[in-house]
Amino acid sequence: TTEKGTRMKLIRVLAASMLITSNVYATDSFESEAAHFVFGAVLAGGITAVVDNYFPEHRENRGWIGFGISSVGAALESLYEYNINGNGRNQALDALAHIAGSALGAYVTDEYILAPVIQNSASEGRYIGLNLTYAPKP
């Protein structure tokens, strides 16, 4: 699979998921807010990764950019839905859940997924990897 073909598949999946989710009636149930949270996390993480890959001049702010675009999009979408359907409480809950998910997704992507570690080792040479640590509770 070529890189362009992979990108096109990803764009199609994203477009299809947005079309499907745009027609769903919003409720204030736990499942609805969890879905908004997860979608916010995935969207902000994806935007953060895109900024890292395609806009290297903005890498130092990639997490903030991912969080900002995702959050503003959610706020505008909720405002649009409020103007059409009313029910401000549900729209506010949806936006807040999405924004909370965006914060988590952008942070995790920026700090843990896209933060490579470059090491110079006498025995292994130079290598790049992720630095994951675990400190068990005493």
C-alpha positions in Angstrom: 0.0 0.0 0.0 1.4 3.4 -0.9 1.5 6.3 1.5 -1.0 8.2 -0.6 -3.4 5.3 -0.7 -3.2 4.9 3.0 -3.9 8.6 3.5 -6.9 8.4 1.2 -8.3 5.4 3.1 -7.9 7.4 6.4 -9.7 10.4 4.9 -12.6 8.2 3.7 -13.0 6.6 7.1 -12.9 9.9 8.8 -15.4 11.4 6.4 -17.7 8.4 6.8 -17.5 8.5 10.6 -18.3 12.2 10.6 -21.3 11.7 8.3 -22.6 8.9 10.5 -22.2 10.8 13.8 -23.6 14.0 12.5 -27.1 12.4 12.2 -27.2 10.9 15.7 -29.6 12.6 18.1 -27.7 13.9 21.1 -28.7 12.8 24.6 -27.1 13.5 28.0 -26.6 9.8 28.8 -23.2 8.4 29.9 -22.7 6.6 26.7 -23.3 9.8 24.6 -20.8 11.8 26.7 -18.3 8.9 26.7 -18.5 8.9 22.9 -17.9 12.6 22.7 -15.0 12.2 25.1 -13.4 9.4 23.0 -14.0 11.2 19.7 -12.4 14.4 21.1 -9.4 12.4 22.3 -8.9 10.7 18.9 -9.5 13.8 16.9 -7.1 16.0 19.0 -4.5 13.2 18.9 -4.9 12.9 15.2 -4.5 16.6 14.6 -1.5 16.7 16.9 0.1 13.9 14.8 -0.7 15.7 11.5 0.9 18.9 12.8 4.0 17.0 13.9 4.3 15.2 10.5 3.3 17.9 8.0 4.0 21.2 9.8 7.4 20.7 11.5 7.8 24.4 12.0 4.9 24.2 14.6 6.1 21.1 16.4 6.8 22.8 19.7 3.1 23.8 19.9 1.6 20.7 18.3 -0.4 19.6 21.4 -1.9 23.0 21.8 -2.8 23.2 18.1 -4.5 19.7 18.3 -6.4 20.6 21.4 -7.4 24.1 20.1 -8.7 23.0 16.7 -10.6 20.0 18.1 -12.1 22.1 21.0 -13.1 25.0 18.8 -14.7 22.6 16.3 -16.7 21.0 19.1 -17.8 24.3 20.5 -18.9 25.6 17.0 -20.7 22.3 16.3 -22.6 22.5 19.6 -23.5 26.1 19.0 -24.8 25.2 15.6 -26.9 22.3 17.0 -28.2 24.6 19.8 -29.3 27.1 17.2 -31.2 24.4 15.2 -32.5 22.1 18.0 -32.2 24.1 21.2 -31.6 22.0 24.3 -28.5 24.0 25.6 -27.8 21.6 28.5 -27.2 18.6 26.2 -25.1 20.7 23.7 -23.0 22.1 26.6 -22.4 18.6 28.0 -21.4 17.3 24.5 -19.0 20.2 24.0 -17.5 19.8 27.5 -17.0 16.1 27.1 -15.4 16.6 23.7 -13.1 19.3 25.1 -12.0 17.1 28.0 -11.3 14.3 25.6 -9.4 16.7 23.4 -7.2 17.7 26.3 -6.3 14.1 27.1 -5.8 13.1 23.5 -3.6 16.0 22.6 -1.5 15.6 25.8 -1.0 11.9 25.5 -0.1 12.2 21.8 2.3 15.1 22.3 4.0 13.8 25.4 4.1 10.0 25.0 3.4 9.0 21.4 5.3 11.6 19.5 8.1 12.2 22.0 11.0 10.1 20.7 14.2 9.4 22.7 17.5 9.5 20.9 20.2 7.6 22.6 23.9 7.1 22.0 24.9 3.8 23.4 28.5 2.4 23.2 27.2 -1.1 22.8 24.1 -0.6 20.6 25.0 2.6 18.7 22.5 5.4 18.1 18.8 4.5 18.2 15.5 6.2 18.5 12.6 5.0 20.6 10.0 5.9 23.1 10.8 6.2 26.8 8.1 4.6 28.8 8.6 4.3 32.6 6.7 2.5 35.2 7.1 3.1 39.0 5.2 0.5 41.1 3.8 1.8 44.3 5.8 0.7 47.4 
